[in-house]
């Protein structure tokens, strides 16, 4: 039986990797041929359709009409002989009219119905039981909103992307040492490996997970800044290659073009929202239990952002 204890693996930084991809797609404005060709090649590599249809929309989503959409991002650690679990689960909703993105991190131990499996379990088990499709169905049921797209992120992906943009520079407000690397206060420059460590540390931070999320946001902003700079325009081939190797998604190339054309203003306002619960041990297993009032609060906020009832 696999342990349900949090693993000391590179997963906390995964909540930023999909965001980086999505915002790079939204924000890219230099459509010279080489960029277009590199993106097309990367999308061909990472495109993987999923056999499901959302039950939360009356009509098909139209990106050309600038309708709000949602993306489920799954940070997955897969090993030989093991289907893996989605240890990082993030839902992003994108609304071009409101020019904003909302990002919700769902704790991996959240207790909910696993749709299609007939059980109530930790939400991250949906991936182990039924892959991407069951994860999308389960999260869609839990939040009561349509889940339109997914991004499955390999655990090494973020490191590759940071290295592809030539590293990042951030302003660190807390000096600390983690896994043999010292991160002093002030402006520091990080390669991919150090960026992972910088965004993983939690226990030594008096702010706990809040502090870790702050550092993750710093990394996101730095990657976007580097990726959009003139110095890296000629390096988009390496960036897209890193993305193509480490991410799977059902977003097609044409849909990415529509997102870039119609949704890039939404990247100007990224809001992180949280869902809280209480820890409970049920049948000797620890879960995070979200009460109905809290669940309804989050559902209402996301429904409003997606313009759905």
Secondary structure, 3 states (H helix, E strand, C coil): CCCCCCCCCCCCCHHHHHHHHHHHHHHCCCCCHHHHHHHHHHHHHHECCCCCCCCCCCCCCCCCCCCCEEEEEEEEEEECCEEEEEEEEEEEEEECCCCEEEEEEECCCEEEEECCCCEEEECCHHHHHHHHHHHHHHHHHHHCCCCCEEEEEECCHHHHHHHHCCCEEEEECCCEEECCEEECCEEEEECHHHHHHHHHCCCCCCCCHHHHHHHHHHHHHHHHHHHHCHHHHHHHHHHHHHHHHHEEECCCHHHHHHHHHHHHHHHHCEEEECCCCEEEEECCEEEEECCHHHHHHHHHHHHHHHCCC
